[in-house]
Amino acid sequence: MTQTPSNMYDGGESMPLPTWKTYLYTLQQEAPKPHRIICQKEVAKPPFYGKEFHGTLSREETDRLLSQGDGCYLVRKSERAPDAFTLAIRFNGETKHFKLYYEDSKHYVGEKRFDTVHDLVEDGLIHFYIESHAADYISALSKESNYEESPYLAYSAKRKRLVNHRSRPASSRRLDYTDSPLASTDVPDTVAEEIENVDVNDDDDSTTDWKDIEKPHCFKVQNFMGLHWCDFCANFMWGLIAQGVKCQDCGFGAHKKCSEAVPNDCMPDMKYVKRIFGGDLTTVVKAQKSPVPVIVEKCVKEIEARGFENEGLYRIAGFHDDVEAVRMAFDKDGENADIGPNKYDDINTITSALKLYFRLLPIPLINFDVYKLLIEAIKRDDPESAQIKLIKELVSRLPLAHYQTLKYLGAHLIRVTEHKKKTLMNAENLAIVFAPTLMRPLETDPMVSLMAAKYEQKAMEFILVHFKEIFGK
């Protein structure tokens, strides 16, 4: 028996929504129910067991007590080890014995932890019954399922169409200086000419489409409340707890085995993303449906609108409490966070918040794999043209979200250097500030970090000085 929802329409074309398969659900309903065999005599028992505890009991006597039928269970003292206990369960006419543990107010015989012995037995009976009746069916779940027809992909396709319909136009994501009193001087033609062959502006959507970014799912074992079906194979997820895994970024729920066959096409949802600061960059970009993280975009726009006349831009720190307020605003309100001059008149607060965002990334903007190769490359005594070619190739290895964000930030820093007469921030000074913010070694040894610092700064300065060649076509 299956449940078939109605079709989903996209224009004149219909796409059937998934057919939920109820075979395993039916088997779970048919599984024997747990029946506690109550001890009829007074025995000293541990405080965490109830009347199902029978004290010292032989296997023969255990079999006799459980002979009432499948689902019967009791707890007895172990015959082989002192202060150990055995759970005996009747299933399919036979008695099964398991070493029973109790720790942190939970009962368990394996990985799963239960509040009561009764729940443990009920979950076990469900698994015994389903595995005895549908072993071949279960082993073929992920192999015979077509991902193209999976519930996740069907609903994701619908979500993507809604996103495409509601997405902001590219023009709304471009930096707009027309309302700034610095419009005629702060973005001079020389800047545009310097990077005219580099796709660094947001109006090139072909290179900054968030939908092109590949992201693996972040699966963790999940206790699903109520009845739940697998988003991969559309089959029921049996058991009382830990029935499967769930992606922490998009909510994809699946059998553990099915999750191994899921491709890297996670579409994060902001309701699952707990925070912006300290969150994975690719996850945030996909969840916000933006070419670069919204915080980077908003901060850059704010800084370029009113910061190019500030001496020590990015070098001078903002007031700590205000920076924390900006962080909490983005974590709470996302793209609706207010960082305008009426809220934070000191532009150093915004520059410090932007640096803090990059510093808190769990995987640095220049990730660990590229970092190691980049430091090795900058140490080499190659001709400049060869070094540019090598570093261009290394930077291209960054995950797409990291590459696009580095490209976006780098274009902004180039514009900062164009105003170095007022900001006193040239490529070298910016490299000193941003190198430890955008990259770090995987090793946490302070001596390793100290020895690498000068090469990090040299690499960052090289990227800024040769930005056009490195990010150009």
NULO-829800 format. One record per residue (C-alpha): residue number from 1; x, y, z. Coordinates in steps of 0.1 Angstrom, whole numbers. Layout:
<sites>
<site NUM; <X; Y; Z>>,
...
</sites>
This chain:
<sites>
<site 1; <0; 0; 0>>,
<site 2; <13; 35; -9>>,
<site 3; <3; 70; -5>>,
<site 4; <4; 92; -37>>,
<site 5; <2; 129; -33>>,
<site 6; <-11; 151; -61>>,
<site 7; <10; 163; -89>>,
<site 8; <30; 195; -87>>,
<site 9; <27; 219; -116>>,
<site 10; <54; 241; -131>>,
<site 11; <38; 262; -158>>,
<site 12; <21; 237; -181>>,
<site 13; <43; 208; -171>>,
<site 14; <35; 186; -142>>,
<site 15; <60; 168; -119>>,
<site 16; <46; 141; -97>>,
<site 17; <54; 144; -60>>,
<site 18; <69; 113; -43>>,
<site 19; <50; 82; -35>>,
<site 20; <55; 74; 1>>,
<site 21; <59; 36; 6>>,
<site 22; <42; 21; 37>>,
<site 23; <54; -15; 36>>,
<site 24; <79; -10; 64>>,
<site 25; <54; 10; 84>>,
<site 26; <29; -19; 82>>,
<site 27; <56; -43; 94>>,
<site 28; <64; -20; 124>>,
<site 29; <27; -20; 133>>,
<site 30; <26; -58; 131>>,
<site 31; <57; -63; 153>>,
<site 32; <52; -80; 187>>,
<site 33; <44; -56; 216>>,
<site 34; <66; -57; 247>>,
<site 35; <52; -76; 277>>,
<site 36; <70; -72; 310>>,
<site 37; <72; -104; 331>>,
<site 38; <68; -93; 367>>,
<site 39; <88; -109; 394>>,
<site 40; <65; -125; 420>>,
<site 41; <90; -126; 448>>,
<site 42; <109; -100; 469>>,
<site 43; <144; -95; 455>>,
<site 44; <170; -68; 461>>,
<site 45; <171; -48; 429>>,
<site 46; <190; -18; 416>>,
<site 47; <170; 15; 418>>,
<site 48; <170; 19; 380>>,
<site 49; <150; -14; 374>>,
<site 50; <114; -21; 382>>,
<site 51; <94; -53; 387>>,
<site 52; <109; -67; 355>>,
<site 53; <140; -75; 376>>,
<site 54; <142; -111; 388>>,
<site 55; <175; -112; 405>>,
<site 56; <195; -144; 400>>,
<site 57; <178; -166; 374>>,
<site 58; <190; -195; 353>>,
<site 59; <186; -196; 316>>,
<site 60; <162; -225; 319>>,
<site 61; <140; -207; 343>>,
<site 62; <142; -176; 321>>,
<site 63; <130; -196; 291>>,
<site 64; <101; -210; 312>>,
<site 65; <90; -175; 323>>,
<site 66; <92; -160; 288>>,
<site 67; <73; -189; 272>>,
<site 68; <41; -170; 273>>,
<site 69; <48; -156; 239>>,
<site 70; <68; -132; 217>>,
<site 71; <75; -98; 232>>,
<site 72; <79; -111; 268>>,
<site 73; <110; -98; 286>>,
<site 74; <127; -96; 319>>,
<site 75; <160; -85; 335>>,
<site 76; <181; -108; 356>>,
<site 77; <215; -108; 372>>,
<site 78; <243; -120; 349>>,
<site 79; <255; -155; 356>>,
<site 80; <290; -148; 343>>,
<site 81; <300; -114; 358>>,
<site 82; <292; -98; 391>>,
<site 83; <273; -65; 392>>,
<site 84; <263; -71; 355>>,
<site 85; <228; -76; 342>>,
<site 86; <211; -94; 313>>,
<site 87; <181; -85; 293>>,
<site 88; <161; -115; 281>>,
<site 89; <136; -110; 252>>,
<site 90; <113; -136; 236>>,
<site 91; <111; -134; 198>>,
<site 92; <101; -159; 172>>,
<site 93; <98; -186; 198>>,
<site 94; <133; -182; 210>>,
<site 95; <149; -163; 240>>,
<site 96; <175; -137; 231>>,
<site 97; <200; -126; 258>>,
<site 98; <217; -92; 259>>,
<site 99; <242; -76; 283>>,
<site 100; <223; -46; 297>>,
<site 101; <239; -13; 307>>,
<site 102; <227; 17; 326>>,
<site 103; <246; 51; 324>>,
<site 104; <236; 87; 326>>,
<site 105; <200; 77; 334>>,
<site 106; <198; 57; 301>>,
<site 107; <194; 20; 294>>,
<site 108; <212; 4; 265>>,
<site 109; <225; -28; 249>>,
<site 110; <241; -11; 219>>,
<site 111; <246; 25; 206>>,
<site 112; <210; 36; 212>>,
<site 113; <201; 50; 246>>,
<site 114; <166; 47; 261>>,
<site 115; <147; 63; 290>>,
<site 116; <131; 29; 300>>,
<site 117; <138; -8; 295>>,
<site 118; <103; -10; 281>>,
<site 119; <112; 14; 252>>,
<site 120; <144; -4; 246>>,
<site 121; <125; -37; 242>>,
<site 122; <98; -22; 220>>,
<site 123; <125; -7; 197>>,
<site 124; <143; -41; 196>>,
<site 125; <112; -60; 188>>,
<site 126; <105; -37; 159>>,
<site 127; <140; -42; 145>>,
<site 128; <138; -80; 150>>,
<site 129; <105; -82; 132>>,
<site 130; <113; -60; 102>>,
<site 131; <148; -75; 97>>,
<site 132; <133; -110; 98>>,
<site 133; <105; -102; 73>>,
<site 134; <122; -77; 50>>,
<site 135; <160; -82; 51>>,
<site 136; <163; -83; 13>>,
<site 137; <139; -54; 9>>,
<site 138; <160; -33; 33>>,
<site 139; <193; -42; 17>>,
<site 140; <180; -30; -17>>,
<site 141; <166; 4; -5>>,
<site 142; <194; 26; -15>>,
<site 143; <205; 5; -45>>,
<site 144; <171; 4; -62>>,
<site 145; <160; 39; -54>>,
<site 146; <162; 66; -81>>,
<site 147; <175; 98; -67>>,
<site 148; <160; 118; -96>>,
<site 149; <126; 107; -83>>,
<site 150; <134; 111; -46>>,
<site 151; <111; 132; -23>>,
<site 152; <140; 156; -16>>,
<site 153; <147; 163; -52>>,
<site 154; <110; 167; -60>>,
<site 155; <105; 193; -33>>,
<site 156; <139; 209; -39>>,
<site 157; <129; 214; -75>>,
<site 158; <98; 232; -63>>,
<site 159; <119; 253; -39>>,
<site 160; <144; 262; -66>>,
<site 161; <116; 275; -89>>,
<site 162; <102; 296; -60>>,
<site 163; <136; 309; -53>>,
<site 164; <142; 318; -90>>,
<site 165; <109; 336; -90>>,
<site 166; <116; 356; -58>>,
<site 167; <153; 361; -61>>,
<site 168; <165; 397; -61>>,
<site 169; <175; 410; -95>>,
<site 170; <213; 414; -100>>,
<site 171; <209; 452; -101>>,
<site 172; <198; 451; -64>>,
<site 173; <230; 434; -54>>,
<site 174; <254; 459; -71>>,
<site 175; <272; 485; -52>>,
<site 176; <254; 518; -58>>,
<site 177; <274; 550; -52>>,
<site 178; <250; 574; -70>>,
<site 179; <236; 586; -37>>,
<site 180; <269; 591; -20>>,
<site 181; <285; 625; -17>>,
<site 182; <318; 608; -27>>,
<site 183; <304; 594; -59>>,
<site 184; <325; 615; -82>>,
<site 185; <358; 609; -64>>,
<site 186; <356; 576; -45>>,
<site 187; <352; 552; -75>>,
<site 188; <373; 569; -102>>,
<site 189; <375; 557; -137>>,
<site 190; <411; 545; -131>>,
<site 191; <397; 518; -107>>,
<site 192; <373; 505; -133>>,
<site 193; <400; 505; -159>>,
<site 194; <424; 486; -137>>,
<site 195; <400; 457; -132>>,
<site 196; <380; 460; -165>>,
<site 197; <390; 425; -175>>,
<site 198; <383; 409; -142>>,
<site 199; <349; 395; -133>>,
<site 200; <348; 411; -98>>,
<site 201; <315; 429; -99>>,
<site 202; <282; 415; -87>>,
<site 203; <266; 422; -121>>,
<site 204; <283; 392; -136>>,
<site 205; <258; 367; -124>>,
<site 206; <271; 340; -146>>,
<site 207; <301; 336; -123>>,
<site 208; <285; 342; -90>>,
<site 209; <253; 321; -91>>,
<site 210; <248; 305; -57>>,
<site 211; <229; 277; -73>>,
<site 212; <261; 265; -90>>,
<site 213; <279; 260; -56>>,
<site 214; <282; 223; -46>>,
<site 215; <277; 215; -10>>,
<site 216; <277; 181; 8>>,
<site 217; <250; 174; 34>>,
<site 218; <259; 175; 71>>,
<site 219; <243; 143; 83>>,
<site 220; <239; 134; 120>>,
<site 221; <220; 107; 137>>,
<site 222; <185; 120; 145>>,
<site 223; <156; 110; 168>>,
<site 224; <126; 117; 146>>,
<site 225; <95; 125; 165>>,
<site 226; <64; 107; 153>>,
<site 227; <63; 89; 120>>,
<site 228; <89; 98; 94>>,
<site 229; <98; 87; 58>>,
<site 230; <131; 87; 41>>,
<site 231; <137; 117; 17>>,
<site 232; <159; 94; -5>>,
<site 233; <140; 61; -10>>,
<site 234; <106; 73; 3>>,
<site 235; <104; 43; 27>>,
<site 236; <93; 44; 63>>,
<site 237; <121; 50; 89>>,
<site 238; <114; 23; 115>>,
<site 239; <121; 23; 152>>,
<site 240; <115; 45; 182>>,
<site 241; <147; 66; 182>>,
<site 242; <178; 71; 160>>,
<site 243; <157; 60; 131>>,
<site 244; <181; 76; 106>>,
<site 245; <202; 107; 99>>,
<site 246; <192; 143; 93>>,
<site 247; <212; 171; 75>>,
<site 248; <218; 198; 100>>,
<site 249; <217; 225; 72>>,
<site 250; <187; 216; 50>>,
<site 251; <167; 190; 70>>,
<site 252; <171; 161; 46>>,
<site 253; <161; 130; 66>>,
<site 254; <172; 95; 54>>,
<site 255; <181; 60; 65>>,
<site 256; <218; 59; 73>>,
<site 257; <225; 36; 44>>,
<site 258; <205; 58; 20>>,
<site 259; <225; 89; 31>>,
<site 260; <257; 74; 17>>,
<site 261; <242; 75; -18>>,
<site 262; <231; 112; -16>>,
<site 263; <251; 135; -39>>,
<site 264; <265; 168; -27>>,
<site 265; <235; 190; -35>>,
<site 266; <225; 203; -1>>,
<site 267; <202; 233; -3>>,
<site 268; <206; 249; 32>>,
<site 269; <177; 266; 48>>,
<site 270; <183; 295; 72>>,
<site 271; <159; 280; 98>>,
<site 272; <185; 252; 102>>,
<site 273; <215; 275; 101>>,
<site 274; <221; 285; 138>>,
<site 275; <244; 314; 132>>,
<site 276; <262; 335; 105>>,
<site 277; <293; 342; 125>>,
<site 278; <312; 309; 129>>,
<site 279; <290; 292; 103>>,
<site 280; <304; 274; 73>>,
<site 281; <308; 299; 44>>,
<site 282; <293; 276; 17>>,
<site 283; <264; 267; 39>>,
<site 284; <256; 304; 46>>,
<site 285; <259; 314; 9>>,
<site 286; <235; 286; -2>>,
<site 287; <211; 293; 27>>,
<site 288; <210; 330; 19>>,
<site 289; <208; 324; -18>>,
<site 290; <235; 350; -25>>,
<site 291; <267; 349; -45>>,
<site 292; <287; 360; -14>>,
<site 293; <276; 360; 23>>,
<site 294; <252; 389; 29>>,
<site 295; <273; 402; 57>>,
<site 296; <302; 406; 34>>,
<site 297; <281; 424; 8>>,
<site 298; <264; 447; 33>>,
<site 299; <296; 456; 51>>,
<site 300; <315; 463; 19>>,
<site 301; <287; 485; 6>>,
<site 302; <286; 504; 39>>,
<site 303; <324; 508; 40>>,
<site 304; <327; 520; 4>>,
<site 305; <298; 544; 9>>,
<site 306; <314; 563; 38>>,
<site 307; <349; 549; 47>>,
<site 308; <373; 559; 19>>,
<site 309; <383; 591; 37>>,
<site 310; <391; 574; 70>>,
<site 311; <427; 571; 79>>,
<site 312; <437; 536; 90>>,
<site 313; <407; 520; 74>>,
<site 314; <407; 483; 85>>,
<site 315; <438; 490; 107>>,
<site 316; <420; 508; 135>>,
<site 317; <397; 486; 156>>,
<site 318; <361; 495; 164>>,
<site 319; <346; 496; 199>>,
<site 320; <342; 460; 211>>,
<site 321; <307; 463; 223>>,
<site 322; <295; 478; 190>>,
<site 323; <313; 451; 170>>,
<site 324; <295; 424; 192>>,
<site 325; <262; 442; 186>>,
<site 326; <268; 440; 148>>,
<site 327; <276; 403; 151>>,
<site 328; <244; 396; 171>>,
<site 329; <224; 416; 146>>,
<site 330; <235; 395; 116>>,
<site 331; <231; 363; 135>>,
<site 332; <195; 373; 145>>,
<site 333; <183; 393; 115>>,
<site 334; <206; 383; 86>>,
<site 335; <202; 406; 56>>,
<site 336; <178; 428; 76>>,
<site 337; <206; 438; 100>>,
<site 338; <209; 476; 103>>,
<site 339; <245; 487; 101>>,
<site 340; <238; 522; 87>>,
<site 341; <254; 554; 100>>,
<site 342; <224; 562; 122>>,
<site 343; <231; 530; 141>>,
<site 344; <269; 529; 139>>,
<site 345; <285; 562; 130>>,
<site 346; <321; 548; 135>>,
<site 347; <330; 530; 102>>,
<site 348; <357; 511; 122>>,
<site 349; <329; 491; 138>>,
<site 350; <318; 478; 104>>,
<site 351; <354; 470; 93>>,
<site 352; <361; 452; 126>>,
<site 353; <328; 432; 122>>,
<site 354; <338; 421; 87>>,
<site 355; <372; 410; 98>>,
<site 356; <357; 392; 128>>,
<site 357; <334; 373; 104>>,
<site 358; <363; 360; 84>>,
<site 359; <383; 352; 114>>,
<site 360; <355; 330; 129>>,
<site 361; <350; 309; 98>>,
<site 362; <356; 273; 108>>,
<site 363; <372; 267; 74>>,
<site 364; <392; 299; 65>>,
<site 365; <384; 318; 33>>,
<site 366; <417; 304; 19>>,
<site 367; <411; 269; 31>>,
<site 368; <437; 246; 46>>,
<site 369; <445; 226; 15>>,
<site 370; <452; 257; -7>>,
<site 371; <469; 275; 22>>,
<site 372; <497; 249; 24>>,
<site 373; <504; 250; -13>>,
<site 374; <501; 288; -14>>,
<site 375; <528; 292; 13>>,
<site 376; <550; 267; -5>>,
<site 377; <545; 287; -38>>,
<site 378; <553; 321; -22>>,
<site 379; <586; 307; -8>>,
<site 380; <598; 297; -43>>,
<site 381; <622; 319; -62>>,
<site 382; <604; 318; -95>>,
<site 383; <601; 345; -121>>,
<site 384; <571; 368; -114>>,
<site 385; <551; 355; -144>>,
<site 386; <555; 319; -134>>,
<site 387; <545; 327; -98>>,
<site 388; <514; 345; -110>>,
<site 389; <504; 315; -131>>,
<site 390; <510; 291; -102>>,
<site 391; <491; 312; -76>>,
<site 392; <462; 317; -101>>,
<site 393; <459; 279; -104>>,
<site 394; <460; 274; -67>>,
<site 395; <434; 300; -60>>,
<site 396; <411; 284; -86>>,
<site 397; <412; 252; -64>>,
<site 398; <392; 269; -36>>,
<site 399; <356; 258; -31>>,
<site 400; <334; 280; -54>>,
<site 401; <319; 300; -25>>,
<site 402; <353; 307; -11>>,
<site 403; <367; 317; -45>>,
<site 404; <338; 340; -53>>,
<site 405; <340; 357; -18>>,
<site 406; <378; 361; -21>>,
<site 407; <373; 376; -55>>,
<site 408; <346; 400; -42>>,
<site 409; <366; 410; -12>>,
<site 410; <398; 414; -32>>,
<site 411; <381; 438; -56>>,
<site 412; <369; 458; -27>>,
<site 413; <404; 460; -12>>,
<site 414; <418; 471; -46>>,
<site 415; <393; 500; -44>>,
<site 416; <406; 508; -8>>,
<site 417; <442; 510; -22>>,
<site 418; <430; 535; -47>>,
<site 419; <423; 559; -18>>,
<site 420; <456; 552; 0>>,
<site 421; <464; 589; 1>>,
<site 422; <435; 594; 26>>,
<site 423; <433; 559; 42>>,
<site 424; <471; 553; 43>>,
<site 425; <463; 517; 35>>,
<site 426; <482; 503; 5>>,
<site 427; <484; 467; -5>>,
<site 428; <512; 459; 20>>,
<site 429; <493; 474; 49>>,
<site 430; <461; 456; 39>>,
<site 431; <480; 424; 36>>,
<site 432; <493; 428; 72>>,
<site 433; <457; 432; 84>>,
<site 434; <440; 406; 63>>,
<site 435; <466; 377; 60>>,
<site 436; <459; 363; 95>>,
<site 437; <422; 369; 90>>,
<site 438; <418; 351; 58>>,
<site 439; <442; 322; 62>>,
<site 440; <458; 301; 89>>,
<site 441; <477; 268; 91>>,
<site 442; <459; 236; 102>>,
<site 443; <484; 231; 130>>,
<site 444; <476; 250; 162>>,
<site 445; <512; 253; 173>>,
<site 446; <519; 290; 180>>,
<site 447; <555; 286; 167>>,
<site 448; <542; 272; 134>>,
<site 449; <518; 302; 131>>,
<site 450; <546; 327; 140>>,
<site 451; <570; 313; 114>>,
<site 452; <543; 313; 87>>,
<site 453; <532; 349; 94>>,
<site 454; <556; 366; 70>>,
<site 455; <548; 343; 42>>,
<site 456; <511; 347; 48>>,
<site 457; <515; 385; 45>>,
<site 458; <537; 381; 14>>,
<site 459; <511; 358; -2>>,
<site 460; <482; 382; 6>>,
<site 461; <501; 412; -8>>,
<site 462; <510; 392; -39>>,
<site 463; <473; 384; -45>>,
<site 464; <463; 421; -42>>,
<site 465; <492; 435; -63>>,
<site 466; <485; 409; -91>>,
<site 467; <447; 408; -85>>,
<site 468; <438; 414; -121>>,
<site 469; <461; 386; -135>>,
<site 470; <451; 361; -108>>,
<site 471; <413; 366; -111>>,
<site 472; <412; 376; -147>>,
<site 473; <401; 353; -176>>,
</sites>
